């Protein structure tokens, strides 16, 4: 007998394979519908996904409040804090707090499809996009589109998730890709690099096109990140 977990990955119902959620309700990522989207599931599931594929050091340096007298006495203005996780949920809250008025909810939910599809680090997305471009160049856009009607790409599935989430919370389609949200997300990455990944200077990050935020990021545990996310959602939606 050959054991494979495929048959454990959700029932093949009339809507395809379903998956579990924090609420215990089924979710069909291949057939996402607004009525199946729950903010509690998004908050909890994003709070347990670590940014950068989990590539974080165990301890990070964060600022501490010290007086001028303390500095004269040789007390360092930094202390070390144990870093358990820096979640997509906390990242999303920070993005929502650094967009112009009117874009806060889109900023909070811009990564919400990852609650159902998981997170991919940017280098993987870049390689996938290059592979797709090579397929289009070789076989043509129409041929690839026809194939994707039977076997949707991950990008197509994530777009369907985004549409369902936007419809559920009254956002226009494409809100997550607005320039305002994109800029805040970009600055968030630069800030995360500065505060959480200072130990990898040999990695090529390219030339930044913006500046990180002045405030330092202090990671919180998943339970706290989930609460921050839900509180921010409540604040924005009343």
Secondary structure, DSSP 4 states (H G I P E B T S, - for coil): ----GGGGS--EETTEE-B--TTS--B-GGG--GGG--HHHHHHHHHTSBGGGG---SEEEEE----HHHHHTT--SEEEEE----BHHHHHHHHHTTS-TT-HHHHHHTTTTHHHH----HHHHHHHHHHHHHHHHHH-HHHHHHHHHHS--HHHHHHHHHHHHHHHTTPPTTGGGSHHHHHHHHHHHHHHHHHH-TT-TTS-----SS---SSPP----HHHHHHHHHHHHHHHH-
